[in-house]
Amino acid sequence: MKEYKISLAAINDVKEFVNKVMKYDFDVDLISGRYAIDGKSIMGIFSLDLSKPIELKVHTDDTAEFEKDIEKFIVK
């Protein structure tokens, strides 16, 4: 499992993020406070507080290609 902090500031960011993570067959979870939702669910993502960075948990060890895909959302 690998963890990142990501930022989804706009509606288009959420749509683009979901389209990118849907390509992968492993689970992707987003955690904000005490809420954890499926990172492939647009409705779930909109239920989170998107005004601050969100914790992203990726359930795989091979994240090189995935990391390149979501690079623009990762908070450095």
N, C-alpha and C positions, 0 to 999 in steps of 0.2 A: 504494500500500500504506500502511496506517495501523497503528500499534502502540499497544497498551494494556498495562497491568499489571492483572490481574484476580485475584480471590480466590474460590475455590469451597470453602467451609469445610465444607459438609454434603452428604450424599447428595442431598437435595432440591435443593440449589443446582445440582449437576451435572445433574440431570434437567431442571430449569427452563432452565438455560443451553443444553443441547442442543436442547430443544424450540424455543427462540427462534432459535438460529442455523440450524436446519434450514429455516426459512422462506426463507432467502436462497440465491440460486444461485451466489454467489461462494465461493471457498475461504476457510476459517478454520483457521489453524494455532495450536496451543498449544506453547510451548517451555519446557521446564524443564531447566536444565542443558544436557546435550548431546542430550537427547531432543526430537524434534519429532513431534507427532501431529496427526491430523485432529481439529479442534475439534467435528466432528459425530459423533464416535465415543465413546459412553459408555464402552465397555470401554477405549479408548485413554486417556481422561481418568483413569480409575481406576488406570492404570498409572503415572501421574505422582505426584510428591510434592506433595500438596495442602495440606501444612502451612504453606507459604509462597506468596506471590504468584507467579503464572505469567504469562509473556509471551504476549500474544495478537497475532497478525499477521492482518490482514484484507486480502485481495487484491482491493481495489476502492478507488476514490477517493471514491465517493458513500456516506459512512458516517453521515449525519445520522440517518436512521431507525434504523439498526442500533445506533448509539450510545445512542439513547433506550431501545431494547429491553434492552440489557445494562447500563444505567446502575448498577443496584444491585450489580453485580459488579466494577465498575471501582474500583481502589484509587486514592484521591486523594492 
